[in-house]
Amino acid sequence: MGHGIAPEDIEGALQQDPETLVDNLINEALNLPLPDEPEWANWSTADYDDFNTQRFEQVIGWLTEWLNGMLQFGFREKLALFWHNHFVTSFNSYQCPSYMYQYTTLLRQHALGNFKDFTVEMGKTPAMLLYLNGVQNTRFESNENYARELFELFTLGLDNGYTQTDIAEASRALTGWNGLNGPPYCTPINFVPFLFDNTDKTVFGQTGNWGYDELHDILFEQRPDEVAQHICTKIYRTFVHPEVDEGIVAGLAQTFKDHNFELAPVFRQLFKSEHFFDEYVIGTIIKSPVELFLNIIRESRVPIDGEVLQIIGYLANDLGQQILSPVDVKGWPGNRDWIDTNTMTERWLSLDFIVGRYYFDYKPELVQLAKDLSGNSIDPYEVTASIIDHFISGGLSNPEAYDRATTVFKWEVPQNYFDAGEWNLDWDTADEQIAILLRHLFRLPEFQLA
């Protein structure tokens, strides 16, 4: 449910029944405190000596902190990344580290909370007001960008229960959030009553002098089925399978509505279901670049530092997943869109880089990992199979694939040493053999699947 699992955590998980494990993971995510507020959390441009240089350092530092959080607090941060790809904003549109901090804090704060509250707060955060032009939406000249995406992407789904007239009227109800002052910039964006359209609007057949909060009340009261279906479908496609099981989603949607749009009960129901553990849905979604790299790091149990995490951020960016700046308002399409002729080669090269880093910097850790996974076996097949089964959910599809991998692992060690039982994981070549096996493993199609 997070970004991989360390070997030492597997045994503890296996000692719990699935329902208890799910409850513990979700409760941990619910109770997890927010990251410490950085000193620049509320800075405006007046607080900087060199805005461009310091801003860049702050963004890189915060991104590194987030990646570290994804490793340390897997499920909550995996959800935060999921919601980042739902309530999309782009740093290029707002440029302020303080706005970035407020936005990413919302993603964490509401990741398992009430979806209506989440939606209400997201529309008022400066990052979103600037990204979808809410600050330009006034009673004198409305801007429909946010109202359109509020319906189409964030709550109802494309062409699902709304009209162009509903969008236009909703945009009028959203006016007034225009208090973008400056210089200095990067200050809070406030509601300006003078710029609010203080007249009647008709949304979903409901007429009145609706404002921001009333519009959201109407949305969730008049279109609960559409909201629940859209959000639960997206959750299913992200966490289970790209092809939706309508029956499962219908059950999740009913739970979502029954619990007044609280997210935690939906995830509890999904992750406790037999369907979630069905072989049919395991290993069917292609890992995103961030998930790909973080899984390797966490499951390899190697030491982590800021430099490694920054490299991960750059590698993910090169493969099309620039955190804080998804490709467009629809977010990263995901799954099959992560891989094409060019990106597949780039994935391999990026993974080769990680293997090289492991080999040169973490040889003892690699050998210890192999010992722990295999029970310090002297059988090359057992060592190979244990490493493969650890890194690939469900393992490989046939014995021949394990045989080929074992041949790769044996490398240039003469067969007679294996036959005589003389070889072991303390041999001088063991670390190189493990690195060569990892390189082979990371290029297998099965490894690309979550």
C-alpha positions as CSV (number, residue, x, y, z in Angstrom):
1,M,0.0,0.0,0.0
2,G,3.1,2.2,0.2
3,H,6.1,2.5,-2.0
4,G,7.5,-1.0,-1.5
5,I,8.2,-2.8,1.8
6,A,11.5,-3.4,3.5
7,P,12.4,-7.1,4.1
8,E,12.3,-6.6,7.9
9,D,8.8,-5.3,7.7
10,I,7.4,-8.3,5.8
11,E,7.6,-10.7,8.7
12,G,5.7,-8.3,10.9
13,A,3.0,-7.9,8.3
14,L,2.6,-11.6,7.8
15,Q,1.9,-12.1,11.5
16,Q,-1.2,-10.0,11.2
17,D,-4.5,-11.0,9.6
18,P,-5.3,-8.9,6.5
19,E,-8.1,-6.9,8.1
20,T,-5.9,-6.0,11.1
21,L,-3.0,-5.1,8.8
22,V,-5.2,-2.8,6.7
23,D,-6.6,-1.1,9.8
24,N,-3.2,-0.6,11.3
25,L,-1.8,0.9,8.0
26,I,-4.8,3.3,7.6
27,N,-4.9,4.3,11.3
28,E,-1.1,5.0,11.1
29,A,-1.7,7.2,8.0
30,L,-4.6,9.0,9.7
31,N,-2.6,9.7,12.9
32,L,0.6,10.6,11.2
33,P,1.6,14.2,12.0
34,L,2.3,16.7,9.2
35,P,5.9,17.5,8.4
36,D,7.5,20.3,10.4
37,E,6.8,23.7,8.9
38,P,9.8,25.1,7.1
39,E,11.0,28.5,8.1
40,W,10.0,29.8,4.7
41,A,6.4,28.4,4.9
42,N,4.9,31.9,4.9
43,W,7.6,33.9,3.2
44,S,6.8,36.6,0.6
45,T,9.2,37.9,-1.9
46,A,10.2,40.6,0.7
47,D,11.8,37.9,2.9
48,Y,14.3,36.8,0.3
49,D,17.8,38.1,-0.4
50,D,17.9,36.4,-3.8
51,F,14.5,35.1,-4.7
52,N,15.4,33.0,-7.7
53,T,18.3,31.2,-6.1
54,Q,16.7,30.7,-2.7
55,R,13.4,29.7,-4.2
56,F,15.1,27.0,-6.3
57,E,16.9,25.6,-3.2
58,Q,13.7,25.6,-1.2
59,V,11.8,23.7,-3.9
60,I,14.5,21.1,-4.3
61,G,14.7,20.7,-0.5
62,W,11.0,20.3,-0.1
63,L,10.8,17.8,-3.0
64,T,13.6,15.8,-1.4
65,E,11.7,15.9,1.9
66,W,8.6,14.6,0.2
67,L,10.4,11.8,-1.5
68,N,11.9,10.8,1.9
69,G,8.4,10.9,3.3
70,M,7.2,8.5,0.6
71,L,9.9,6.1,1.8
72,Q,9.3,6.6,5.5
73,F,5.5,7.0,5.6
74,G,4.5,5.1,2.5
75,F,0.7,5.0,2.4
76,R,-0.1,8.5,3.5
77,E,2.5,9.9,1.1
78,K,1.4,7.6,-1.7
79,L,-2.1,9.0,-1.3
80,A,-0.7,12.5,-1.3
81,L,0.9,11.8,-4.6
82,F,-2.3,10.3,-5.9
83,W,-4.2,13.5,-4.9
84,H,-1.5,15.6,-6.5
85,N,-2.4,13.9,-9.7
86,H,-6.1,14.6,-9.1
87,F,-6.1,18.1,-7.8
88,V,-3.4,19.1,-10.2
89,T,-1.4,22.3,-10.0
90,S,1.9,23.2,-11.5
91,F,4.7,25.1,-9.7
92,N,5.5,26.9,-13.0
93,S,2.1,28.7,-12.6
94,Y,2.5,30.0,-9.1
95,Q,6.3,30.1,-8.5
96,C,6.1,30.7,-4.8
97,P,7.5,28.1,-2.3
98,S,5.0,29.3,0.3
99,Y,2.1,28.4,-2.0
100,M,3.8,25.0,-2.8
101,Y,4.0,24.3,1.0
102,Q,0.4,25.2,1.5
103,Y,-0.7,23.0,-1.4
104,T,1.3,19.9,-0.5
105,T,0.2,20.3,3.1
106,L,-3.4,20.1,2.0
107,L,-2.7,16.9,0.0
108,R,-1.4,15.3,3.2
109,Q,-3.9,16.7,5.6
110,H,-6.9,15.5,3.6
111,A,-5.5,12.4,2.0
112,L,-7.8,10.1,4.0
113,G,-10.2,12.8,5.3
114,N,-13.5,14.2,4.0
115,F,-13.5,14.6,0.3
116,K,-15.9,17.5,0.3
117,D,-13.8,19.4,2.8
118,F,-10.8,18.6,0.7
119,T,-12.4,20.0,-2.4
120,V,-13.6,23.1,-0.7
121,E,-10.1,23.9,0.7
122,M,-8.3,23.0,-2.5
123,G,-10.2,25.6,-4.6
124,K,-9.1,28.4,-2.2
125,T,-5.4,27.5,-2.0
126,P,-3.2,30.0,-3.9
127,A,-1.6,27.3,-6.0
128,M,-4.9,26.3,-7.5
129,L,-6.3,29.9,-7.7
130,L,-3.3,30.8,-9.9
131,Y,-3.1,27.5,-11.8
132,L,-6.7,27.6,-13.0
133,N,-7.1,31.3,-13.1
134,G,-9.4,31.7,-10.1
135,V,-7.8,35.1,-9.3
136,Q,-9.0,36.3,-12.7
137,N,-12.6,35.3,-12.0
138,T,-14.5,38.5,-11.0
139,R,-18.1,39.9,-11.2
140,F,-16.8,42.1,-14.0
141,E,-15.3,39.3,-16.1
142,S,-15.8,35.7,-15.2
143,N,-13.2,33.0,-15.9
144,E,-14.7,29.5,-16.2
145,N,-11.5,27.5,-16.0
146,Y,-11.8,26.3,-12.4
147,A,-15.5,25.7,-12.5
148,R,-15.1,23.5,-15.5
149,E,-12.4,21.4,-14.0
150,L,-14.2,21.3,-10.7
151,F,-16.9,19.4,-12.4
152,E,-15.1,17.6,-15.2
153,L,-12.0,16.4,-13.4
154,F,-12.3,17.0,-9.6
155,T,-15.8,15.8,-8.7
156,L,-18.2,14.6,-11.4
157,G,-16.3,13.4,-14.4
158,L,-16.4,14.4,-18.1
159,D,-19.9,15.3,-19.3
160,N,-21.4,13.6,-16.3
161,G,-24.4,15.5,-14.8
162,Y,-23.6,19.1,-15.7
163,T,-24.1,21.5,-18.6
164,Q,-22.2,24.4,-20.0
165,T,-24.7,26.7,-18.3
166,D,-24.0,25.0,-14.9
167,I,-20.3,25.8,-15.5
168,A,-21.0,29.4,-16.3
169,E,-23.2,29.9,-13.3
170,A,-20.9,28.1,-11.0
171,S,-18.0,30.3,-12.1
172,R,-20.1,33.3,-11.0
173,A,-20.5,31.7,-7.6
174,L,-16.8,31.2,-7.3
175,T,-15.9,34.9,-7.9
176,G,-14.2,37.1,-5.3
177,W,-11.0,35.1,-4.6
178,N,-8.9,37.9,-6.2
179,G,-6.9,39.3,-3.4
180,L,-3.5,38.8,-5.0
181,N,-1.6,41.8,-3.9
182,G,2.0,42.9,-4.6
183,P,4.7,43.7,-4.3
184,P,5.7,41.9,-2.3
185,Y,4.3,38.8,-3.9
186,C,3.7,35.3,-2.5
187,T,1.4,36.7,0.1
188,P,-2.0,35.1,1.0
189,I,-4.8,35.4,-1.6
190,N,-7.9,36.7,0.1
191,F,-11.6,37.0,-0.7
192,V,-12.6,40.5,-2.0
193,P,-16.3,41.1,-1.5
194,F,-16.4,43.9,-4.0
195,L,-15.3,41.5,-6.8
196,F,-17.9,38.9,-5.9
197,D,-20.9,38.5,-8.2
198,N,-23.7,39.3,-5.7
199,T,-26.6,38.2,-7.8
200,D,-28.7,35.0,-8.3
201,K,-27.2,32.0,-10.0
202,T,-28.8,28.8,-11.1
203,V,-26.7,25.6,-10.7
204,F,-28.2,22.1,-11.1
205,G,-31.7,23.7,-11.1
206,Q,-31.1,25.5,-7.8
207,T,-31.5,29.3,-7.9
208,G,-30.1,31.7,-5.3
209,N,-27.4,34.2,-4.6
210,W,-24.9,31.3,-4.2
211,G,-21.3,31.9,-3.1
212,Y,-18.3,29.6,-2.8
213,D,-19.5,27.5,0.1
214,E,-23.1,27.3,-1.1
215,L,-21.9,26.1,-4.5
216,H,-20.1,23.2,-3.0
217,D,-23.1,22.3,-0.8
218,I,-25.3,22.2,-3.9
219,L,-22.7,20.1,-5.8
220,F,-22.4,17.4,-3.2
221,E,-26.2,17.5,-2.3
222,Q,-27.4,17.4,-5.9
223,R,-24.8,15.1,-7.5
224,P,-23.7,12.6,-4.8
225,D,-24.0,9.6,-7.1
226,E,-21.8,11.2,-9.8
227,V,-19.2,12.3,-7.3
228,A,-19.0,8.9,-5.6
229,Q,-18.8,7.0,-8.9
230,H,-16.1,9.3,-10.4
231,I,-13.8,9.3,-7.3
232,C,-14.2,5.6,-6.5
233,T,-13.5,4.7,-10.2
234,K,-10.3,6.7,-10.1
235,I,-9.3,5.1,-6.8
236,Y,-9.9,1.6,-8.3
237,R,-7.9,2.3,-11.5
238,T,-5.0,3.7,-9.5
239,F,-4.8,1.1,-6.8
240,V,-6.3,-2.1,-8.3
241,H,-6.7,-2.5,-12.0
242,P,-7.0,-0.3,-15.1
243,E,-10.1,-2.1,-16.2
244,V,-12.9,-1.2,-13.8
245,D,-15.0,-3.8,-12.0
246,E,-18.3,-1.9,-11.9
247,G,-19.7,-4.0,-9.1
248,I,-16.7,-3.3,-6.8
249,V,-16.8,0.4,-7.6
250,A,-20.6,0.5,-7.0
251,G,-20.0,-0.9,-3.5
252,L,-17.2,1.6,-2.8
253,A,-19.4,4.5,-4.0
254,Q,-22.2,3.5,-1.7
255,T,-19.9,3.4,1.2
256,F,-18.5,6.8,0.2
257,K,-22.0,8.3,0.2
258,D,-23.1,6.5,3.4
259,H,-20.1,7.9,5.2
260,N,-20.7,11.5,4.0
261,F,-17.8,11.4,1.6
262,E,-15.2,10.3,4.1
263,L,-12.3,8.6,2.3
264,A,-10.9,6.3,5.0
265,P,-13.9,3.9,4.9
266,V,-13.6,3.5,1.2
267,F,-10.0,2.5,1.4
268,R,-10.6,0.2,4.3
269,Q,-13.4,-1.6,2.3
270,L,-11.2,-1.8,-0.8
271,F,-8.1,-3.1,0.8
272,K,-9.9,-5.6,3.0
273,S,-11.9,-7.1,0.1
274,E,-11.1,-10.5,-1.4
275,H,-11.1,-8.8,-4.8
276,F,-8.0,-6.7,-3.8
277,F,-6.1,-10.0,-3.3
278,D,-7.3,-11.7,-6.5
279,E,-4.5,-12.9,-8.7
280,Y,-6.3,-11.3,-11.6
281,V,-5.6,-7.8,-10.3
282,I,-2.1,-8.3,-9.0
283,G,0.8,-7.0,-11.2
284,T,-1.4,-5.3,-13.8
285,I,-0.5,-1.6,-13.4
286,I,2.8,-0.2,-14.8
287,K,4.8,1.5,-12.1
288,S,5.2,5.3,-12.3
289,P,8.8,6.4,-12.4
290,V,8.6,7.6,-8.8
291,E,7.1,4.3,-7.7
292,L,9.7,2.4,-9.7
293,F,12.7,4.0,-8.0
294,L,11.3,4.3,-4.5
295,N,10.3,0.6,-4.5
296,I,13.9,-0.3,-5.4
297,I,15.3,1.9,-2.6
298,R,12.9,0.7,0.1
299,E,13.1,-3.0,-0.9
300,S,16.9,-2.9,-1.2
301,R,17.3,-1.6,2.4
302,V,20.2,0.6,1.4
303,P,21.0,3.8,3.3
304,I,19.3,6.9,2.0
305,D,20.6,10.4,1.8
306,G,19.5,13.7,0.2
307,E,21.7,13.3,-2.8
308,V,20.2,9.9,-3.7
309,L,16.7,11.3,-3.3
310,Q,17.5,14.3,-5.5
311,I,18.9,12.0,-8.2
312,I,15.6,10.0,-8.0
313,G,13.7,13.2,-8.5
314,Y,15.8,14.1,-11.6
315,L,15.5,10.5,-13.0
316,A,11.7,10.6,-12.6
317,N,11.5,14.0,-14.3
318,D,13.5,12.6,-17.3
319,L,11.0,9.8,-17.5
320,G,8.0,12.1,-17.6
321,Q,7.0,12.5,-14.0
322,Q,8.0,15.9,-12.7
323,I,6.6,16.1,-9.2
324,L,4.9,19.5,-8.6
325,S,4.4,20.0,-12.3
326,P,2.3,17.2,-14.0
327,V,1.9,17.3,-17.7
328,D,-1.4,19.2,-17.7
329,V,-4.6,19.7,-15.6
330,K,-5.6,16.1,-16.3
331,G,-2.4,14.9,-14.6
332,W,-0.1,12.1,-15.7
333,P,-2.2,9.5,-17.6
334,G,-0.3,6.7,-16.0
335,N,-0.1,2.9,-16.6
336,R,0.7,2.2,-20.3
337,D,1.5,5.9,-21.0
338,W,4.6,5.6,-18.8
339,I,6.2,3.3,-21.4
340,D,7.1,3.7,-25.0
341,T,10.1,2.9,-27.2
342,N,12.1,5.9,-25.8
343,T,11.1,5.8,-22.2
344,M,11.6,2.0,-21.9
345,T,15.2,2.5,-22.9
346,E,15.5,5.4,-20.5
347,R,14.1,3.3,-17.7
348,W,16.7,0.6,-18.2
349,L,19.5,3.2,-18.3
350,S,18.2,4.9,-15.1
351,L,17.9,1.5,-13.4
352,D,21.4,0.6,-14.5
353,F,22.6,3.9,-12.8
354,I,21.0,2.8,-9.6
355,V,22.5,-0.7,-9.7
356,G,25.9,0.9,-10.4
357,R,25.4,3.2,-7.4
358,Y,24.5,0.1,-5.2
359,Y,27.5,-1.8,-6.5
360,F,30.1,0.9,-5.8
361,D,28.7,2.3,-2.6
362,Y,26.6,-0.4,-0.9
363,K,28.3,-3.8,-1.5
364,P,27.9,-5.1,2.1
365,E,24.3,-4.1,2.1
366,L,23.6,-6.0,-1.2
367,V,25.3,-9.1,0.1
368,Q,23.4,-9.0,3.4
369,L,20.1,-8.5,1.6
370,A,20.8,-11.7,-0.4
371,K,21.7,-13.6,2.7
372,D,18.6,-12.5,4.5
373,L,16.3,-13.3,1.6
374,S,17.8,-16.7,0.8
375,G,18.6,-17.8,4.4
376,N,22.3,-17.5,3.4
377,S,21.8,-20.3,0.9
378,I,24.8,-21.7,-1.1
379,D,22.4,-22.8,-3.9
380,P,22.6,-20.2,-6.7
381,Y,19.0,-21.1,-7.8
382,E,17.6,-20.5,-4.4
383,V,19.5,-17.2,-4.0
384,T,18.3,-16.0,-7.5
385,A,14.7,-17.1,-6.8
386,S,14.6,-15.4,-3.4
387,I,15.8,-12.1,-4.8
388,I,13.4,-12.2,-7.8
389,D,10.4,-13.1,-5.6
390,H,11.3,-10.2,-3.3
391,F,11.4,-7.6,-6.0
392,I,8.7,-8.9,-8.3
393,S,5.1,-9.3,-7.0
394,G,4.0,-12.8,-7.9
395,G,7.4,-13.8,-9.2
396,L,8.1,-14.9,-12.7
397,S,5.7,-16.8,-14.9
398,N,7.6,-20.0,-15.6
399,P,10.6,-22.1,-14.4
400,E,12.6,-21.3,-17.6
401,A,12.7,-17.6,-16.6
402,Y,14.2,-18.5,-13.2
403,D,16.7,-20.8,-14.9
404,R,17.8,-17.9,-17.2
405,A,18.1,-15.6,-14.3
406,T,20.2,-18.2,-12.4
407,T,22.5,-18.4,-15.3
408,V,22.9,-14.7,-15.2
409,F,23.6,-14.8,-11.5
410,K,26.3,-17.5,-11.8
411,W,28.1,-15.1,-14.1
412,E,31.7,-16.3,-14.7
413,V,32.0,-18.5,-11.6
414,P,33.0,-22.0,-12.8
415,Q,30.2,-24.5,-12.4
416,N,32.3,-27.0,-10.5
417,Y,32.4,-24.6,-7.5
418,F,28.6,-24.7,-7.4
419,D,28.5,-28.4,-7.8
420,A,31.0,-29.0,-5.0
421,G,29.1,-26.6,-2.7
422,E,32.1,-24.4,-2.3
423,W,30.5,-21.2,-3.5
424,N,28.7,-19.0,-1.0
425,L,27.6,-15.4,-0.6
426,D,30.9,-14.5,1.1
427,W,32.9,-15.0,-2.1
428,D,34.7,-12.0,-3.5
429,T,32.4,-12.1,-6.6
430,A,29.1,-12.3,-4.7
431,D,28.5,-8.6,-4.7
432,E,29.1,-8.3,-8.4
433,Q,26.9,-11.4,-9.1
434,I,24.1,-9.7,-7.2
435,A,24.5,-6.5,-9.1
436,I,24.4,-8.3,-12.4
437,L,21.3,-10.2,-11.4
438,L,19.6,-7.0,-10.3
439,R,20.4,-5.4,-13.7
440,H,18.8,-8.4,-15.4
441,L,15.9,-8.4,-13.0
442,F,15.2,-4.7,-13.4
443,R,14.9,-5.1,-17.2
444,L,12.3,-7.8,-17.1
445,P,8.7,-6.9,-18.1
446,E,7.4,-8.2,-14.8
447,F,9.5,-5.8,-12.8
448,Q,7.7,-2.8,-14.5
449,L,4.4,-3.9,-12.9
450,A,3.1,-2.9,-9.5
